[in-house]
């Protein structure tokens, strides 16, 4: 049975590793564009930039608000998927490199 000291030491190690993982995830940045709408999203799924070109705004000028809304949803969802994939890939890489061994092994 592990002593309280060893358990505390392990908890601190896990906390430190979790913080490092969070920092790695926050460094991930992906971009996704479609139809004149450009989104930039971080690995923690924070939308850091959304730009809308005149091309996309033309849909609003034509009164096609539903189409414009769908376009924004599609770009947002595309950016989310890309961020998710990039985050998963980075986590797998970290596990292979042994960066998560303190938590899982």
Backbone bond lengths (Angstrom), bond angles and torsions (degrees), N, CA, C in turn:
res aa  C-N    CA-C-N  psi(-1)  N-CA   C-N-CA  omega(-1)  CA-C   N-CA-C  phi
1 X - - - 1.459 - - 1.533 108.93 -
2 X 1.308 114.81 132.28 1.466 119.80 -177.85 1.524 110.46 -73.54
3 X 1.300 115.12 143.16 1.456 119.80 178.69 1.524 109.91 -73.27
4 X 1.299 115.66 163.93 1.459 121.18 177.97 1.523 110.15 -59.88
5 X 1.330 116.16 -36.48 1.466 120.83 178.35 1.521 110.65 -62.10
6 X 1.337 116.69 -45.08 1.463 120.84 179.56 1.529 111.01 -65.34
7 X 1.321 117.56 -39.01 1.464 121.16 178.38 1.525 110.64 -64.86
8 X 1.328 116.66 -42.04 1.466 120.69 178.26 1.519 110.74 -64.74
9 X 1.327 115.91 -41.07 1.464 121.15 178.48 1.528 110.49 -61.75
10 X 1.333 116.51 -43.45 1.467 121.39 178.65 1.529 110.50 -65.14
11 X 1.322 117.93 -40.31 1.460 121.78 179.23 1.525 110.76 -63.04
12 X 1.323 117.17 -41.78 1.468 120.77 177.65 1.524 111.17 -64.70
13 X 1.323 116.15 -39.54 1.455 120.41 178.12 1.529 110.72 -63.60
14 X 1.323 116.20 -42.96 1.472 120.76 178.65 1.532 110.99 -64.50
15 X 1.312 116.57 -40.46 1.466 120.56 178.94 1.525 110.82 -63.45
16 X 1.320 115.94 -43.54 1.459 120.99 178.83 1.528 110.73 -63.19
17 X 1.321 116.47 -42.74 1.466 121.13 179.64 1.529 110.60 -65.44
18 X 1.321 117.15 -40.79 1.468 120.96 178.86 1.531 110.72 -62.50
19 X 1.314 116.55 -39.23 1.464 121.23 178.30 1.528 110.75 -64.95
20 X 1.331 116.11 -42.02 1.461 120.86 178.41 1.526 110.61 -64.08
21 X 1.313 116.86 -40.71 1.466 120.82 178.55 1.524 109.96 -63.33
22 X 1.316 116.86 -43.99 1.458 121.02 178.78 1.524 110.56 -59.55
23 X 1.307 117.92 -42.09 1.456 121.59 178.93 1.523 110.82 -63.97
24 X 1.326 117.27 -40.48 1.468 121.16 177.55 1.524 110.57 -61.62
25 X 1.317 116.59 -44.33 1.467 121.53 -178.78 1.529 110.39 -64.09
26 X 1.320 116.97 -40.02 1.460 120.53 -179.52 1.524 112.39 -67.31
27 X 1.327 117.24 -20.98 1.468 120.84 178.61 1.530 112.53 -79.48
28 X 1.309 116.77 -16.99 1.468 120.60 179.86 1.524 108.75 -72.69
29 X 1.332 115.95 128.85 1.461 121.53 178.39 1.524 107.67 -134.01
30 X 1.338 115.78 129.05 1.460 120.63 178.10 1.524 109.02 -125.77
31 X 1.329 114.80 155.88 1.455 120.84 177.40 1.520 108.57 -126.15
32 X 1.322 115.13 145.32 1.456 120.73 177.85 1.524 107.37 -143.89
33 X 1.319 116.10 134.04 1.467 121.17 -178.54 1.517 109.85 -136.07
34 X 1.324 114.57 148.17 1.460 120.38 174.60 1.531 108.18 -167.39
35 X 1.312 115.83 133.55 1.458 120.94 174.12 1.515 115.58 59.06
36 X 1.316 117.14 29.56 1.456 120.07 178.45 1.516 114.27 87.14
37 X 1.322 117.24 9.84 1.462 122.11 176.30 1.526 107.27 -116.54
38 X 1.331 115.81 129.99 1.464 122.43 -174.81 1.530 109.46 -125.47
39 X 1.326 116.27 125.64 1.461 120.89 179.45 1.521 109.60 -121.43
40 X 1.325 115.78 142.39 1.452 122.99 172.77 1.520 106.71 -121.68
41 X 1.338 115.36 127.38 1.456 120.36 -176.17 1.524 109.60 -132.11
42 X 1.330 114.89 145.07 1.463 121.20 178.27 1.527 109.53 -91.71
43 X 1.323 115.67 165.85 1.452 121.50 -178.61 1.514 114.27 -62.70
44 X 1.320 117.35 -19.71 1.466 120.39 176.34 1.529 111.13 -90.75
45 X 1.335 115.96 15.19 1.470 125.18 176.51 1.523 113.43 66.61
46 X 1.314 115.93 28.13 1.454 121.46 173.40 1.520 107.96 -90.18
47 X 1.321 116.40 125.27 1.458 121.01 176.82 1.518 107.39 -77.86
48 X 1.319 116.67 113.41 1.460 119.41 -175.82 1.521 112.60 -97.79
49 X 1.332 117.65 -16.54 1.459 119.76 179.49 1.518 109.59 -158.14
50 X 1.323 115.31 139.72 1.462 122.07 173.82 1.523 106.79 -140.26
51 X 1.330 115.79 117.00 1.459 121.09 -179.33 1.517 108.74 -119.56
52 X 1.312 114.74 137.71 1.462 120.50 -178.70 1.524 108.35 -123.67
53 X 1.319 115.36 117.79 1.462 121.80 179.67 1.531 110.60 -81.29
54 X 1.335 114.71 165.56 1.462 120.28 177.15 1.525 112.05 -57.29
55 X 1.325 115.91 -33.02 1.468 121.37 178.58 1.530 110.85 -54.17
56 X 1.328 116.88 -45.56 1.461 121.31 -179.93 1.519 111.48 -75.25
57 X 1.321 116.66 -36.26 1.462 120.24 179.53 1.524 112.43 -65.91
58 X 1.306 116.08 -21.50 1.465 120.43 178.20 1.529 110.54 -59.54
59 X 1.317 117.07 -32.82 1.475 120.56 178.06 1.530 110.10 -62.29
60 X 1.317 116.84 -38.41 1.469 120.04 177.09 1.523 111.11 -68.23
61 X 1.312 115.45 -41.71 1.468 119.70 179.55 1.526 111.44 -61.34
62 X 1.309 115.27 -31.11 1.470 120.38 178.74 1.530 111.76 -83.29
63 X 1.324 116.46 -1.81 1.458 120.48 179.79 1.523 114.00 83.00
64 X 1.308 116.71 14.82 1.469 121.39 -178.32 1.533 110.18 -95.38
65 X 1.329 115.30 65.10 1.465 119.63 -176.79 1.527 112.07 -66.50
66 X 1.319 117.36 -35.83 1.470 119.65 179.19 1.525 110.29 -63.86
67 X 1.313 116.42 -42.12 1.470 119.83 179.34 1.527 109.94 -64.90
68 X 1.330 116.98 -42.57 1.462 121.39 179.17 1.538 110.47 -61.08
69 X 1.323 116.46 -44.50 1.461 121.46 178.76 1.526 110.74 -61.43
70 X 1.316 116.38 -42.86 1.465 120.90 178.19 1.521 110.79 -62.57
71 X 1.324 116.97 -39.98 1.461 120.80 178.87 1.531 110.67 -61.58
72 X 1.319 116.62 -44.47 1.465 120.13 179.25 1.525 110.36 -64.46
73 X 1.325 117.23 -42.76 1.465 120.15 178.01 1.523 111.24 -60.37
74 X 1.313 116.55 -42.80 1.462 120.48 -179.42 1.528 111.87 -63.46
75 X 1.328 116.45 -41.38 1.467 119.73 179.23 1.528 109.81 -68.30
76 X 1.309 117.07 -43.04 1.464 120.31 178.58 1.529 110.62 -60.92
77 X 1.331 116.71 -47.03 1.466 120.77 179.82 1.531 111.44 -64.77
78 X 1.328 116.90 -37.54 1.456 120.48 176.58 1.516 111.90 -63.50
79 X 1.321 116.03 -41.75 1.470 120.50 178.04 1.528 110.38 -66.22
80 X 1.324 116.83 -39.73 1.467 120.64 178.21 1.525 110.69 -61.64
81 X 1.317 117.19 -45.86 1.464 121.01 -179.56 1.529 110.49 -62.77
82 X 1.325 115.46 -43.32 1.461 119.86 -179.80 1.536 110.45 -63.98
83 X 1.330 117.37 -40.64 1.468 121.48 178.04 1.531 110.41 -65.92
84 X 1.315 116.49 -41.66 1.467 120.77 178.44 1.524 110.72 -61.69
85 X 1.330 116.29 -47.27 1.467 120.41 179.52 1.524 111.59 -61.68
86 X 1.325 116.57 -43.50 1.469 120.86 -179.89 1.529 110.89 -64.76
87 X 1.322 116.58 -39.63 1.462 121.33 179.54 1.529 110.33 -66.29
88 X 1.324 116.60 -45.05 1.461 119.88 178.48 1.525 111.13 -62.14
89 X 1.315 115.97 -42.17 1.459 120.24 179.47 1.535 110.49 -62.03
90 X 1.332 116.42 -43.05 1.471 120.39 179.57 1.526 110.96 -64.99
91 X 1.327 117.59 -39.58 1.462 121.16 178.86 1.529 110.52 -64.15
92 X 1.319 116.66 -42.71 1.462 120.13 177.85 1.521 110.62 -62.17
93 X 1.320 116.22 -41.41 1.466 120.70 178.62 1.530 110.32 -62.60
94 X 1.319 116.69 -43.28 1.466 120.72 179.47 1.524 110.97 -63.68
95 X 1.325 117.15 -37.76 1.463 120.36 179.06 1.529 110.20 -66.52
96 X 1.328 116.36 -41.44 1.461 120.00 178.74 1.525 111.13 -64.33
97 X 1.326 115.88 -37.19 1.461 120.43 -179.74 1.523 112.04 -77.12
98 X 1.329 116.18 -7.27 1.461 119.66 179.14 1.504 113.55 88.33
99 X 1.319 117.87 8.83 1.455 120.77 -177.82 1.514 113.70 -69.98
100 X 1.321 117.45 -18.11 1.468 119.91 179.74 1.520 112.17 -107.74
101 X 1.314 116.58 9.34 1.470 118.73 -176.44 1.517 112.33 -63.28
102 X 1.318 116.89 -27.36 1.450 119.40 178.34 1.507 113.40 -65.58
103 X 1.325 117.13 -24.04 1.449 120.76 -179.83 1.527 110.80 -96.55
104 X 1.312 117.48 -41.57 1.460 120.96 -172.60 1.529 114.10 -102.70
105 X 1.286 118.18 -5.47 1.464 117.27 -176.90 1.420 110.97 -144.14
